[in-house]
Amino acid sequence: MFTIKKLGQMARKALIECIRRLLKRVRQLEQRVKELERRLAQKAQNGTHSHRPPSRDGLPNKPRPKSLRTRSGRQPGANPDIAVRPSSESKSLSTFRFIN
């Protein structure tokens, strides 16, 4: 690195050469910044996050498929063909015995 004192003591040709090298380095760094910004924008566009593994990115937002099953037309609940009556052991209506 050059100090102000060293730059003042340098010859004109040496200063010009120093400026050319610095300008070349600045162009290299600008190109690197553009490349890194491009890669960052590409990652943001893809929806990937550096703190997440690719398996955790999730699936694309597709609608869930509807069931291919059709309704049978029956009402939900117990089978109406089976006769039930309260069991004789219990007076409670919550206990039933099936008759076949």
N, C-alpha and C positions, 0 to 999 in steps of 0.2 A: 504494500500500500504506500501511496505517496503522501507526503506531508506538504503543506504549503511552502515550507522553506526549501524542500527538495525540488518542488516544481519551479520555484523561482530561480534555482541554480541550473536547471536543465537547459540545454541548447534548444533552439527553435525546432530543428529537425527531430530531436528526441521527443519534444512535446507533441509534435504532430503525430509521430508514431504511437505515442502513448494514447492520444485521443482516438486514433484509428482502432487500436486494440480494444479500448473501452466501448466504442460504438459497436464493434463486432460482437462483443460480449452482451451488450444491451439487446441487440437483435436476436441473439441466441436465446436469451432469457424471455424475450417477448414471444418468440415462437413456442417456447416451452409452456408459458402461461396460457397461450391460445389452445394448445393441445390438451392441457389439463382441464381448461374450462369446457372444451368440447366433450371430453370424456365424462365430466361431471354432469353436463346437460344430458348426455346420452343415458347415463344411469338414472337421472331423475325422470326422464321420459319413459324408460322401461319400468319404472316403479320399483326398482330394486333398492334395497337399503343395505349399506355396508355392515350394519350391526346385526342383520338377520341372514341366516343361511337361505339359499334359494328354495329349499323345501318348505320354508315358512312364509314365502311370499303369497301363498294362497292361489286359488284358481281364478281364472277370468270370471267376470260377472255375467254368468249365463243364468237364465231362468231355470228354476228347478223343474224337472220333468213331471208331468202330471201322471197320476196312477193309471195304468192300463186296465185295472180291475173295474168291473161294472157292478152296479147295485143289483142285488138279487130280488128286490121287491118285498122281502119279508121285513116285518117290524122287529126291532131289537128287543131282546128280553128272552124269557123262558119259552120253551117249546110248548105251544098250546095243546098238543096231542097227548101230553102226559098229565094224568089226573093227580092232583095232590089233595090231601086232607090233613088236618091237624092230627098229630100223633096222640094216642090214648094215654101215653105216659105223662104227658105234660099238658097242663091247662093253658099254657101260653100259646099264642098264635104264631110266635116266632119259630117254633119247632115244627117241621113238617116231615111226613114220611111218604115216600114215593110209592105208588101202586102200579105194578106192571101186570 
